[in-house]
């Protein structure tokens, strides 16, 4: 786990949303499949976490 965290810290540029650690057991395929959905959700939530969301 520590080595995986260290690799993430040392990465330049954008980091992956999810990282599989240990035995894969199909997790990489799931992460790859849901990555576009998660990216869209994060993009849609940007106004919320930036404090730009409007009520109404």
Buried (B, 14 or more C-beta within 10 A) or exposed (E): EEEEEEEEEEEEEEEEEEEBEEEEEEBEEEBEEEEEEEEEEEEEEEEEEEEEEEEE
